[in-house]
């Protein structure tokens, strides 16, 4: 079955950087667009970034544009999220997901139905 495993979260001071990874198995990784979402305590899960199957196009939430970079290595079946200039409001559990609805919007939760377990990112002020 499909498995997505996130790693690389942690604790960092404001202004610092982290890189999250998402290792995929049980699917032909290079066939799927992928996304990162996040959920802070008491808030709904929201879109962070997405990348097409080839890596040729990327999409970002306005709140992270210019600070976060999504990338992928299809040979390693792994996706990454480089997070720079982190802010306390970036604190959340970060989830990776496989976009299984080919024509669904990249920003919509409903376009993804394979999810990882999440990795915690905590940014202190």
Residue pairs with C-beta under 8 A, 6 or more apart in sequence:
1 26
2 24
2 25
2 26
2 27
2 98
2 114
3 24
3 25
3 26
4 22
4 23
4 24
4 96
4 97
4 98
4 114
4 115
4 116
5 22
5 23
5 24
5 116
5 117
6 20
6 21
6 22
6 94
6 95
6 96
6 116
6 117
6 118
6 119
7 20
7 21
7 23
7 119
8 18
8 19
8 20
8 21
8 119
9 18
9 20
9 93
9 94
9 119
9 120
9 121
9 122
10 18
10 120
10 121
10 122
11 122
11 123
11 124
12 18
12 86
12 121
12 122
12 123
12 124
13 123
13 124
13 125
14 86
14 87
14 88
14 123
14 124
14 125
15 85
15 86
16 86
16 123
17 82
17 83
17 84
17 85
17 86
18 83
18 86
18 121
19 80
19 81
19 82
19 83
20 36
20 80
20 81
20 83
20 94
20 96
20 119
20 121
21 78
21 79
21 80
21 81
22 34
22 36
22 78
22 79
22 80
22 81
22 96
22 116
23 76
23 77
23 78
24 34
24 77
24 78
24 79
24 98
25 77
27 98
27 114
29 72
29 74
29 77
30 53
30 54
30 74
31 53
32 53
32 98
32 99
32 100
33 50
33 51
33 52
33 53
33 98
33 99
33 106
34 50
34 51
34 72
34 79
34 96
34 97
34 98
34 99
35 47
35 48
35 49
35 50
35 51
35 96
35 97
35 99
35 106
35 111
35 112
36 48
36 49
36 50
36 70
36 79
36 81
36 94
36 95
36 96
36 97
37 45
37 46
37 47
37 48
37 94
37 95
37 97
37 109
37 112
38 45
38 46
38 48
38 90
38 92
38 93
38 94
38 95
38 121
39 45
39 46
39 92
39 93
39 95
39 118
40 89
40 91
40 92
40 93
43 92
45 95
45 109
46 61
47 61
47 106
47 107
47 108
47 109
48 60
48 61
48 64
48 68
48 81
48 94
49 58
49 59
49 60
49 61
49 64
49 68
49 70
49 81
50 58
50 59
50 70
50 99
50 106
50 107
51 57
51 58
51 59
51 70
51 71
51 72
51 79
52 58
54 74
55 71
55 72
55 74
58 69
58 70
59 106
59 107
60 68
60 70
61 107
63 89
64 83
64 90
67 83
67 84
67 85
67 86
68 81
68 82
68 83
68 84
69 81
69 82
69 84
70 79
70 80
70 81
70 82
71 79
71 80
71 82
72 78
72 79
72 80
73 79
73 80
79 96
81 94
81 96
83 90
83 121
86 121
86 123
87 123
88 123
88 124
88 125
89 123
90 121
90 123
91 121
91 122
91 123
92 120
92 121
93 118
93 119
93 120
93 121
94 118
94 119
94 120
94 121
95 115
95 116
95 117
95 118
96 115
96 116
97 112
97 113
97 114
97 115
97 116
98 112
98 113
98 114
99 106
99 111
99 112
100 111
100 112
100 113
100 114
101 110
101 111
101 112
101 113
104 110
104 111
105 111
